[in-house]
Amino acid sequence: MRPLLALLVVVPLLAGCFERGQTVAVDTPQPPPPDDDAVCRANNTQPGSPAYIVCRKERDAARAKAEARADRSQRNLGEYMLNNPVRP
């Protein structure tokens, strides 16, 4: 009787080890960035021209600003959750 009870307890625990399905990736691949070259060329600028260089710099700065904003938002959320724990 005891081995049967032990088996009934252990089998459901081990069933999770044999789960079939999609594995969760730690680092999910990011979507490719928009094609800055195509966007800047759409403004009728030639690569190497001052207008093209300004366009690329502005797009790089906008992307960096958006990434910094997302990082700051995530950090603020983490700090809020640490400082204001929910107690049931």
QUIBELBEL-V873445 format. One record per residue. N is the residue number from 1. SS is DSSP state (A for helix, B for strand, O for the rest). PSI is psi in whole degrees, 0 to 359 (999 if undefined). D_FIRST is the distance of its C-alpha to the first C-alpha in Angstrom with 2 decimals. Layout:
n/ss/psi/d_first
N/SS/PSI/D_FIRST
N/SS/PSI/D_FIRST
This chain:
n/ss/psi/d_first
1/O/319/0.00
2/A/316/3.81
3/A/324/5.63
4/A/319/5.27
5/A/317/6.33
6/A/321/8.76
7/A/320/9.96
8/A/334/10.73
9/A/321/12.64
10/A/323/14.48
11/A/313/15.60
12/A/329/17.87
13/A/321/19.34
14/A/340/20.28
15/A/329/21.67
16/A/334/24.62
17/A/336/25.60
18/A/21/26.18
19/O/132/28.27
20/O/144/31.25
21/O/188/34.45
22/O/131/37.44
23/O/152/37.04
24/O/123/38.72
25/O/141/41.78
26/O/311/42.73
27/O/102/46.43
28/O/138/47.28
29/O/140/50.59
30/O/148/53.48
31/O/150/55.77
32/O/144/59.03
33/O/156/61.82
34/O/152/64.62
35/O/96/67.38
36/A/325/69.87
37/A/315/72.44
38/A/321/72.50
39/A/315/72.72
40/A/327/75.57
41/A/334/77.39
42/A/340/77.19
43/O/18/79.61
44/O/43/82.19
45/O/147/81.97
46/O/142/82.20
47/O/134/79.85
48/O/342/81.59
49/O/157/83.78
50/A/321/83.68
51/A/321/82.27
52/A/317/79.43
53/A/318/78.58
54/A/317/78.60
55/A/314/76.35
56/A/320/73.78
57/A/318/73.90
58/A/319/73.42
59/A/321/70.39
60/A/318/68.87
61/A/320/69.53
62/A/320/68.04
63/A/317/64.85
64/A/321/64.57
65/A/319/65.19
66/A/320/62.49
67/A/318/59.98
68/A/321/60.96
69/A/319/60.64
70/A/318/57.10
71/A/316/56.14
72/A/319/57.71
73/A/318/55.94
74/A/318/52.54
75/A/318/53.34
76/A/320/54.53
77/A/317/51.37
78/A/316/49.24
79/A/321/51.42
80/A/317/51.29
81/A/326/47.50
82/A/321/47.43
83/A/341/50.08
84/O/69/48.85
85/O/146/45.09
86/O/124/43.62
87/O/121/41.68
88/O/999/39.60
